[in-house]
Amino acid sequence: TTVHEILLNCKIVQMCCLILEGQSNCLIKAALSCLANLASNCNNHSALQVTVTSTIILGMLDRLEETPLHHAVLFLRGLSTSAVPRNLLLKFNIVDKLLSVVQVQNENIRAEALLVLCNLSSDDQFQDHLIECLNRFQAYDLESLLIEKRFSSKLFGAIMFGNGITKADFRDNILNLDTLDHLISEYH
């Protein structure tokens, strides 16, 4: 028996959900950290009550301070690695929320949000969100995202758009972005 199994058997997920609906920032941070840790192991995903936990966390994203926001995005990153939770997250309009998170100042949070988008982009359901991503990133300046100082952010952004290019319906939209010219010339 692992520590995760013991915690899950003790109804830790339900307790964390109750804490997330409370007012104590310290407890909320601890609950988000616990859920992120559990979500980091795909064997726990079925026990995480993804519908309930994701709904609560997505409802909180826009009002979280830096550290709890980081834990919330880590939770979403963990879930985005498995097909079933990934499909549920896409149904919860996660892309719009993550596109807002990508614009925060903290590079670690921004990189984690990009990694979640990168994981989501491997799912066929992401096609519905690809144009939204293109439009929002163009407004945010796609070029600065893809040539950002932090290599991981650049890589996750490139993979996400690479996944989009593999889908024929969106290839022309992506290839016609003016901001990609600079990226191509920089690495050519």
Residue, then its C-alpha position, 0 to 999 in steps of 0.5 A: t500500500t502506498v501513501h497515496e492509496i492510504l490518503l485516497n482511502c481516507k477520503i482526502v480528496q473530499m476533504c481537500c474539496l471542502i477546504l477549497e470552498g473555505q476561506s483560509n488561504c493557508l489551508i487552500k494552498a495546502a489542499l491544492s498542493c495535496l491534490a497536485n501531488l496526487a494528480s502527478n501519479c496517473n494511477n490516482h486519476s480515477a480516484l480524484q473525482v476529476t469532475v468535482t475537483s476540476t470544477i472547483i479549481l477552474g472556478m478559483l484560477d482567476r482569483l488565486e495568489e501566486t503560490p496556490l495558482h502554481h499548485a492549481v496549475l500543477f494539478l491540471r498538468g497532472l490530469s492533462t497527462s491521461a486521456v479521460p481527465r484530459n477530455l473532461l478538462l477540455k469540456f470544462n473550457i480549460v483552454d480559456k482559463l489557461l490562456s489567461v494564466v499564460q500571461v502571468q508574470n511568474e515564468n514557472i506558472r506560465a511554463e506549467a500552463l503552457l505544458v498543460l496546453c501542450n498536453l491538451s493539444s495532443d488530444d483530438q478534441f483540442q482542434d475545437h480550441l486551436i483557433e481560439c489559441l491562435n487568436r489569443f496567442q496572436a494578441y499576446d504576441l505568439e512570436s514573444l512566446l516562441i522565442e521567450k528566454r525560458f527554453s521550456s516555455k518556447l518548447f511547450g509553445a512550439i509543441m502545441f502549435g506543432n500538434g496543431i500543424t499535424k491536423a490538416d484543417f488548421r495547417d494553413n491557419i498556423l502557417n499563415l501567421d506572420t509571427l512565425d516568419h521570425l521564428i523560422s528565420e531565427y532557427h534556420 
